[in-house]
Amino acid sequence: MKRKEATSSLPDVGISQVLGLVSHLSSVGGKEDIYRLAGELSMELGETLKVIRAAETLKLVNTPGGEVEMEPFGAKVVDASIHERKELIFEQLQQIPLFKKIREFLDEEDGHEASKEMVLEKIADILPNEDAEHQFGAIVSWGRYAELFGYNDDSETFYLDQ
């Protein structure tokens, strides 16, 4: 029997915040106390925790106890060129169940594109207890960065980036 893959929501943070976190961790030896990290980044603890959760989603860090620790993949991302970094994040996003399901949905659509409303409906189906609009924003932000998805603001069209 095939195990169903759990789909969890994305923290509503930009990919630049996540990359800034791992860059900071790299500069301090790869490990930092979560409370100290919040102070050093001049962020509220709740916001810092969202960025850490996003970095965990991408498998860039882990959080043993009260610390945040960079994973080997996080170090690889920090050391990569911008182009390589985008490729690494692209590969990682394709492993995240929410991104997989959105990609599968777009694969089945004509021209591999869909209206924002159609994507919001799909997100609501996948994550019925989450705010689809916030998830959409995170998917667009992360997907654009990695050139996995594109979004045309004028036509409100979401598409697979070729």
BAZAMAR-320082 format. One record per residue: chain; y, z, x of N, C-alpha, C in turn. Coordinates in nm, 3 decimals. Example, Ala and Ser with C-alpha at 12.3 -4.5 7.8 and 13.67 -1.06 7.14 Angstrom:
2
NODE finu     n.v     n.w     n.u    ca.v    ca.w    ca.u     c.v     c.w     c.u
NODE    A  -0.569   0.780   1.319  -0.450   0.780   1.230  -0.330   0.780   1.320
NODE    A  -0.225   0.708   1.285  -0.106   0.714   1.367   0.003   0.787   1.290
END
This chain:
162
NODE finu     n.v     n.w     n.u    ca.v    ca.w    ca.u     c.v     c.w     c.u
NODE    A  -0.117   0.000   0.084   0.000   0.000   0.000   0.125   0.000   0.089
NODE    A   0.218  -0.088   0.060   0.340  -0.099   0.138   0.436   0.014   0.099
NODE    A   0.487   0.085   0.198   0.581   0.193   0.174   0.718   0.136   0.140
NODE    A   0.778   0.189   0.035   0.910   0.142  -0.004   1.015   0.197   0.093
NODE    A   1.100   0.109   0.140   1.204   0.146   0.235   1.320   0.210   0.160
NODE    A   1.356   0.330   0.203   1.466   0.401   0.138   1.599   0.334   0.172
NODE    A   1.683   0.322   0.072   1.815   0.264   0.094   1.917   0.375   0.078
NODE    A   1.995   0.395   0.181   2.099   0.497   0.172   2.236   0.431   0.184
NODE    A   2.334   0.504   0.137   2.470   0.453   0.136   2.530   0.455   0.276
NODE    A   2.638   0.378   0.291   2.711   0.374   0.416   2.832   0.466   0.406
NODE    A   2.862   0.539   0.512   2.986   0.616   0.512   3.105   0.519   0.508
NODE    A   3.209   0.557   0.439   3.327   0.474   0.423   3.418   0.488   0.545
NODE    A   3.372   0.432   0.657   3.449   0.434   0.782   3.442   0.296   0.845
NODE    A   3.542   0.264   0.922   3.545   0.135   0.990   3.458   0.135   1.114
NODE    A   3.410   0.019   1.149   3.326   0.004   1.268   3.404   0.041   1.394
NODE    A   3.536   0.021   1.393   3.616   0.056   1.511   3.613   0.207   1.536
NODE    A   3.608   0.287   1.429   3.599   0.432   1.446   3.465   0.469   1.509
NODE    A   3.360   0.403   1.468   3.226   0.429   1.521   3.221   0.393   1.669
NODE    A   3.274   0.276   1.703   3.275   0.233   1.843   3.364   0.324   1.927
NODE    A   3.474   0.372   1.868   3.560   0.467   1.939   3.487   0.597   1.968
NODE    A   3.406   0.642   1.873   3.327   0.764   1.892   3.231   0.749   2.009
NODE    A   3.153   0.641   2.011   3.056   0.627   2.120   3.125   0.603   2.254
NODE    A   3.238   0.537   2.252   3.315   0.519   2.375   3.362   0.655   2.428
NODE    A   3.410   0.739   2.337   3.454   0.873   2.377   3.336   0.952   2.433
NODE    A   3.223   0.947   2.364   3.105   1.020   2.412   3.066   0.973   2.551
NODE    A   3.074   0.843   2.573   3.041   0.788   2.704   3.132   0.846   2.811
NODE    A   3.259   0.864   2.777   3.357   0.914   2.875   3.341   1.063   2.906
NODE    A   3.267   1.135   2.819   3.248   1.279   2.843   3.101   1.311   2.875
NODE    A   3.027   1.212   2.923   2.890   1.237   2.965   2.784   1.217   2.859
NODE    A   2.822   1.166   2.742   2.722   1.131   2.641   2.689   1.237   2.540
NODE    A   2.752   1.356   2.551   2.719   1.465   2.459   2.844   1.550   2.435
NODE    A   2.861   1.594   2.311   2.979   1.675   2.279   2.949   1.764   2.158
NODE    A   3.005   1.883   2.160   2.999   1.971   2.044   3.077   1.906   1.929
NODE    A   3.021   1.908   1.809   3.083   1.839   1.695   3.224   1.893   1.666
NODE    A   3.242   2.025   1.670   3.374   2.082   1.642   3.475   2.045   1.750
NODE    A   3.433   2.047   1.875   3.521   2.008   1.985   3.557   1.859   1.971
NODE    A   3.458   1.780   1.936   3.479   1.636   1.918   3.587   1.609   1.813
NODE    A   3.580   1.678   1.702   3.680   1.661   1.596   3.819   1.689   1.651
NODE    A   3.833   1.795   1.728   3.963   1.829   1.788   4.010   1.725   1.887
NODE    A   3.918   1.680   1.972   3.954   1.581   2.074   3.993   1.447   2.013
NODE    A   3.932   1.414   1.899   3.965   1.288   1.832   4.080   1.305   1.732
NODE    A   4.132   1.427   1.721   4.240   1.459   1.627   4.204   1.416   1.485
NODE    A   4.082   1.452   1.446   4.033   1.418   1.312   3.989   1.546   1.242
NODE    A   3.998   1.545   1.110   3.943   1.657   1.033   3.792   1.654   1.048
NODE    A   3.728   1.770   1.038   3.585   1.780   1.057   3.509   1.689   0.960
NODE    A   3.549   1.685   0.834   3.481   1.602   0.735   3.484   1.455   0.772
NODE    A   3.599   1.409   0.820   3.612   1.268   0.861   3.528   1.242   0.986
NODE    A   3.528   1.337   1.079   3.446   1.324   1.200   3.299   1.314   1.163
NODE    A   3.255   1.394   1.068   3.115   1.391   1.026   3.078   1.257   0.964
NODE    A   3.171   1.195   0.891   3.144   1.062   0.835   3.127   0.958   0.946
NODE    A   3.211   0.966   1.048   3.201   0.872   1.160   3.069   0.895   1.235
NODE    A   3.032   1.021   1.254   2.904   1.052   1.320   2.788   0.998   1.236
NODE    A   2.794   1.016   1.105   2.687   0.966   1.017   2.676   0.813   1.028
NODE    A   2.791   0.746   1.034   2.790   0.600   1.049   2.726   0.561   1.182
NODE    A   2.760   0.633   1.288   2.702   0.605   1.420   2.552   0.633   1.420
NODE    A   2.509   0.734   1.346   2.365   0.761   1.333   2.296   0.648   1.257
NODE    A   2.361   0.596   1.153   2.306   0.485   1.075   2.278   0.366   1.166
NODE    A   2.365   0.344   1.262   2.350   0.233   1.356   2.263   0.270   1.477
NODE    A   2.211   0.392   1.476   2.124   0.443   1.584   2.195   0.449   1.720
NODE    A   2.326   0.475   1.714   2.405   0.488   1.836   2.405   0.631   1.888
NODE    A   2.392   0.728   1.798   2.394   0.870   1.833   2.288   0.944   1.752
NODE    A   2.261   1.068   1.796   2.185   1.161   1.715   2.255   1.295   1.720
NODE    A   2.215   1.386   1.633   2.286   1.514   1.623   2.189   1.631   1.629
NODE    A   2.144   1.663   1.750   2.060   1.783   1.763   2.147   1.908   1.755
NODE    A   2.117   1.997   1.662   2.197   2.119   1.648   2.340   2.088   1.613
NODE    A   2.432   2.152   1.680   2.575   2.132   1.653   2.641   2.033   1.746
NODE    A   2.559   1.948   1.808   2.614   1.851   1.903   2.590   1.710   1.854
NODE    A   2.668   1.619   1.908   2.644   1.477   1.886   2.614   1.419   2.024
NODE    A   2.506   1.344   2.031   2.454   1.296   2.158   2.433   1.145   2.150
NODE    A   2.480   1.074   2.249   2.466   0.929   2.250   2.321   0.891   2.278
NODE    A   2.273   0.794   2.201   2.139   0.738   2.221   2.147   0.630   2.329
NODE    A   2.034   0.592   2.390   2.036   0.483   2.488   2.097   0.354   2.429
NODE    A   2.069   0.327   2.300   2.127   0.209   2.237   2.280   0.220   2.232
NODE    A   2.332   0.340   2.208   2.477   0.362   2.207   2.537   0.331   2.343
NODE    A   2.470   0.375   2.449   2.518   0.347   2.585   2.516   0.196   2.612
NODE    A   2.413   0.128   2.562   2.403  -0.017   2.579   2.519  -0.087   2.510
NODE    A   2.554  -0.040   2.391   2.666  -0.099   2.315   2.798  -0.076   2.388
NODE    A   2.818   0.046   2.437   2.943   0.078   2.508   2.958  -0.009   2.632
NODE    A   2.849  -0.033   2.705   2.854  -0.108   2.830   2.860  -0.260   2.810
NODE    A   2.838  -0.305   2.687   2.832  -0.449   2.658   2.971  -0.511   2.650
NODE    A   2.977  -0.643   2.673   3.100  -0.717   2.649   3.124  -0.722   2.498
NODE    A   3.240  -0.763   2.455   3.269  -0.769   2.312   3.170  -0.859   2.240
NODE    A   3.142  -0.977   2.297   3.047  -1.070   2.236   2.907  -1.008   2.226
NODE    A   2.861  -0.946   2.334   2.730  -0.882   2.335   2.725  -0.765   2.236
NODE    A   2.834  -0.691   2.229   2.842  -0.577   2.137   2.826  -0.624   1.993
NODE    A   2.893  -0.733   1.959   2.881  -0.789   1.824   2.737  -0.831   1.796
NODE    A   2.672  -0.892   1.895   2.532  -0.933   1.878   2.441  -0.813   1.858
NODE    A   2.464  -0.706   1.936   2.383  -0.586   1.923   2.400  -0.522   1.785
NODE    A   2.523  -0.515   1.738   2.550  -0.458   1.605   2.491  -0.549   1.497
NODE    A   2.502  -0.681   1.516   2.442  -0.778   1.423   2.293  -0.749   1.407
NODE    A   2.223  -0.734   1.519   2.078  -0.707   1.515   2.050  -0.574   1.446
NODE    A   2.132  -0.475   1.474   2.111  -0.342   1.417   2.135  -0.343   1.266
NODE    A   2.239  -0.412   1.221   2.269  -0.417   1.078   2.152  -0.477   1.000
NODE    A   2.084  -0.572   1.060   1.973  -0.637   0.991   1.854  -0.544   0.972
NODE    A   1.855  -0.429   1.039   1.748  -0.330   1.023   1.780  -0.227   0.915
NODE    A   1.905  -0.225   0.869   1.948  -0.127   0.769   1.913  -0.179   0.630
NODE    A   1.836  -0.103   0.552   1.790  -0.151   0.422   1.899  -0.210   0.331
NODE    A   2.015  -0.149   0.322   2.122  -0.201   0.237   2.163  -0.342   0.281
NODE    A   2.179  -0.362   0.411   2.218  -0.493   0.463   2.105  -0.595   0.442
NODE    A   1.982  -0.551   0.460   1.867  -0.640   0.437   1.866  -0.690   0.293
NODE    A   1.887  -0.599   0.199   1.883  -0.636   0.058   1.998  -0.728   0.020
NODE    A   2.115  -0.704   0.074   2.230  -0.791   0.045   2.204  -0.930   0.108
NODE    A   2.149  -0.932   0.226   2.118  -1.060   0.292   2.013  -1.138   0.211
NODE    A   1.909  -1.069   0.164   1.807  -1.134   0.081   1.869  -1.190  -0.047
NODE    A   1.958  -1.114  -0.107   2.028  -1.158  -0.228   2.106  -1.287  -0.199
NODE    A   2.182  -1.288  -0.089   2.263  -1.406  -0.055   2.175  -1.524  -0.015
NODE    A   2.061  -1.497   0.046   1.968  -1.605   0.081   1.924  -1.683  -0.042
NODE    A   1.916  -1.615  -0.156   1.869  -1.679  -0.279   1.980  -1.747  -0.358
NODE    A   2.105  -1.723  -0.323   2.219  -1.779  -0.395   2.253  -1.919  -0.342
NODE    A   2.304  -2.005  -0.430   2.349  -2.138  -0.390   2.457  -2.125  -0.283
NODE    A   2.441  -2.199  -0.174   2.539  -2.195  -0.066   2.542  -2.064   0.008
NODE    A   2.447  -1.976  -0.019   2.439  -1.843   0.044   2.568  -1.764   0.025
NODE    A   2.627  -1.778  -0.096   2.749  -1.705  -0.127   2.745  -1.655  -0.270
NODE    A   2.828  -1.554  -0.296   2.835  -1.496  -0.429   2.975  -1.438  -0.449
NODE    A   3.012  -1.424  -0.574   3.142  -1.364  -0.604   3.138  -1.215  -0.573
NODE    A   3.255  -1.159  -0.553   3.265  -1.015  -0.528   3.198  -0.939  -0.641
NODE    A   3.222  -0.981  -0.766   3.162  -0.913  -0.882   3.010  -0.913  -0.876
NODE    A   2.951  -1.026  -0.837   2.805  -1.035  -0.826   2.753  -0.940  -0.719
NODE    A   2.825  -0.932  -0.606   2.782  -0.843  -0.498   2.799  -0.697  -0.541
NODE    A   2.908  -0.666  -0.611   2.927  -0.529  -0.661   2.813  -0.491  -0.755
NODE    A   2.773  -0.583  -0.841   2.661  -0.557  -0.932   2.532  -0.532  -0.854
NODE    A   2.509  -0.611  -0.750   2.390  -0.595  -0.667   2.392  -0.460  -0.597
NODE    A   2.507  -0.421  -0.544   2.520  -0.290  -0.478   2.492  -0.179  -0.579
NODE    A   2.546  -0.192  -0.699   2.522  -0.091  -0.803   2.374  -0.082  -0.839
NODE    A   2.303  -0.195  -0.836   2.158  -0.194  -0.860   2.085  -0.122  -0.747
NODE    A   2.125  -0.149  -0.624   2.059  -0.093  -0.506   2.091   0.056  -0.493
NODE    A   2.217   0.092  -0.515   2.264   0.231  -0.497   2.333   0.278  -0.626
NODE    A   2.255   0.306  -0.730   2.315   0.338  -0.860   2.402   0.464  -0.863
NODE    A   2.384   0.554  -0.768   2.461   0.679  -0.768   2.580   0.676  -0.673
NODE    A   2.612   0.558  -0.621   2.722   0.546  -0.526   2.835   0.462  -0.585
NODE    A   2.953   0.475  -0.527   3.068   0.395  -0.567   3.052   0.257  -0.502
NODE    A   3.019   0.158  -0.583   2.991   0.023  -0.533   3.111  -0.035  -0.457
NODE    A   3.232  -0.006  -0.503   3.353  -0.059  -0.438   3.366  -0.006  -0.295
NODE    A   3.339   0.125  -0.273   3.344   0.181  -0.138   3.235   0.120  -0.050
NODE    A   3.116   0.103  -0.107   3.007   0.043  -0.031   3.042  -0.102   0.006
NODE    A   3.101  -0.173  -0.089   3.141  -0.311  -0.064   3.237  -0.317   0.054
NODE    A   3.335  -0.227   0.056   3.433  -0.225   0.165   3.366  -0.203   0.301
NODE    A   3.271  -0.110   0.306   3.201  -0.083   0.432   3.114  -0.202   0.472
NODE    A   3.045  -0.262   0.375   2.959  -0.377   0.404   3.043  -0.493   0.459
NODE    A   3.158  -0.517   0.397   3.245  -0.626   0.444   3.297  -0.594   0.585
NODE    A   3.344  -0.472   0.606   3.399  -0.435   0.736   3.294  -0.447   0.847
NODE    A   3.179  -0.386   0.827   3.075  -0.389   0.929   3.019  -0.530   0.944
NODE    A   2.996  -0.597   0.832   2.939  -0.732   0.834   3.031  -0.833   0.900
NODE    A   3.162  -0.822   0.875   3.258  -0.912   0.939   3.259  -0.890   1.090
NODE    A   3.260  -0.763   1.130   3.262  -0.734   1.273   3.146  -0.802   1.345
NODE    A   3.027  -0.787   1.287   2.906  -0.839   1.351   2.881  -0.987   1.319
NODE    A   2.970  -1.045   1.239   2.957  -1.185   1.197   2.825  -1.211   1.123
NODE    A   2.785  -1.110   1.043   2.667  -1.121   0.959   2.709  -1.173   0.822
NODE    A   2.815  -1.115   0.769   2.869  -1.156   0.640   3.014  -1.196   0.657
NODE    A   3.060  -1.278   0.567   3.201  -1.312   0.561   3.251  -1.284   0.421
NODE    A   3.381  -1.270   0.410   3.441  -1.247   0.279   3.576  -1.316   0.276
NODE    A   3.597  -1.400   0.176   3.724  -1.468   0.157   3.803  -1.389   0.053
NODE    A   3.911  -1.325   0.099   3.993  -1.242   0.010   4.057  -1.323  -0.102
NODE    A   4.097  -1.446  -0.072   4.166  -1.529  -0.172   4.074  -1.568  -0.287
NODE    A   3.954  -1.615  -0.256   3.862  -1.658  -0.361   3.766  -1.546  -0.404
NODE    A   3.774  -1.431  -0.335   3.684  -1.318  -0.359   3.538  -1.364  -0.352
NODE    A   3.508  -1.439  -0.245   3.374  -1.490  -0.223   3.313  -1.423  -0.100
NODE    A   3.193  -1.372  -0.120   3.117  -1.304  -0.015   3.006  -1.399   0.028
NODE    A   2.983  -1.416   0.158   2.886  -1.516   0.202   2.820  -1.476   0.332
NODE    A   2.704  -1.537   0.358   2.639  -1.520   0.487   2.721  -1.594   0.590
NODE    A   2.750  -1.529   0.700   2.825  -1.594   0.808   2.728  -1.680   0.887
NODE    A   2.763  -1.804   0.908   2.673  -1.896   0.979   2.708  -1.898   1.126
END
